[in-house]
Amino acid sequence: MKKSSNPIYGLSVLLILLLFSFSTSVFGKSPKQQYYEIRIYHVKQSVQSERMDSYLKYAFIPAMHRAGISKVGVFKPVEADTAFGKLIYVFVPLKNVDQYFKLPGQLLKDEDYQKAGKEFYDAAYNDPPFVRYESILLKAFAYMPQFRSPVFDTPAGDRIYELRSYESATEAKAAKKIEMFNEGGEMALFESMGFNAAFYGEVMVGSHKPNLMYMTTFKDMATRDEKWKAFGNSPEWKKISGLEIYKNTVSRVSVYLLHPASYSDF
């Protein structure tokens, strides 16, 4: 590896090598960067939530499997969140950006999906299964180019999947924050401390640009709290975050603590 003039080089090179080694061993040489879609369904009553669960479990996820997407994540806010019972997050890892645009056409041709999902997509105008939904398209970070499915032996209701959104004031600051995750060593530090990330991605299409999003996963809330406390106190993080080149790269942080649905693929 060619030595960088970046002042963080001496600190993070071993962590970066660790992450590269992980990516190569799992994904093979030079894996292509995936794209991800995150859908956020807004529901206003338990009846809508139950209908969404039925649609996702019996129509949408099986259709995604038939389309070659083996892992689809479905998550809901933890009970202490004011959004509990109001939001459903759906994560779809895509092979490439073309797949994002081709999937609607594939669903139209999927007879099993059309039959299983009819009550969802053909619902009455005055009895919809959801209020609205948002769609966010992301491109995976270079240093973790593909989604990784976490594995836990704890019940789904105990697991914590933490989705974070980091917004930046300008495109230049956003690019620096992404660099901080990649070349700067922040992502590698997460890896070395066992945060078990599922993905990191730059938002390509969404309502809060410029920003990035990522998801770390934990077997339970206690583990999550312990990991973050250790991260905040780590000398490596203090050195990385103290560098002048990475100052003021984030203007807003949004944290979403989620449980996976019982039928989620991960």
Secondary structure, DSSP 4 states (H G I P E B T S, - for coil): -PPPS-TTHHHHHHHHHHHHHHHHHHH-SSPPPPEEEEEEEE--SHHHHHHHHHHIIIIIHHHHHHTT----EEEEE-TTSTTTTTEEEEEEEESSHHHHHHHHHHHHH-HHHHHHTHHHHT--TTS-S-SEEEEEEEEE-TTS-S------SS-TTT-EEEEEEEE-SSHHHHHHHHHHHTTTSHHHHHHHTT--EEEEEEEEESSS-SEEEEEEEESSHHHHHHHHHHHHH-HHHHHHHT-GGGTT--SEEEEEEEEE-TT---
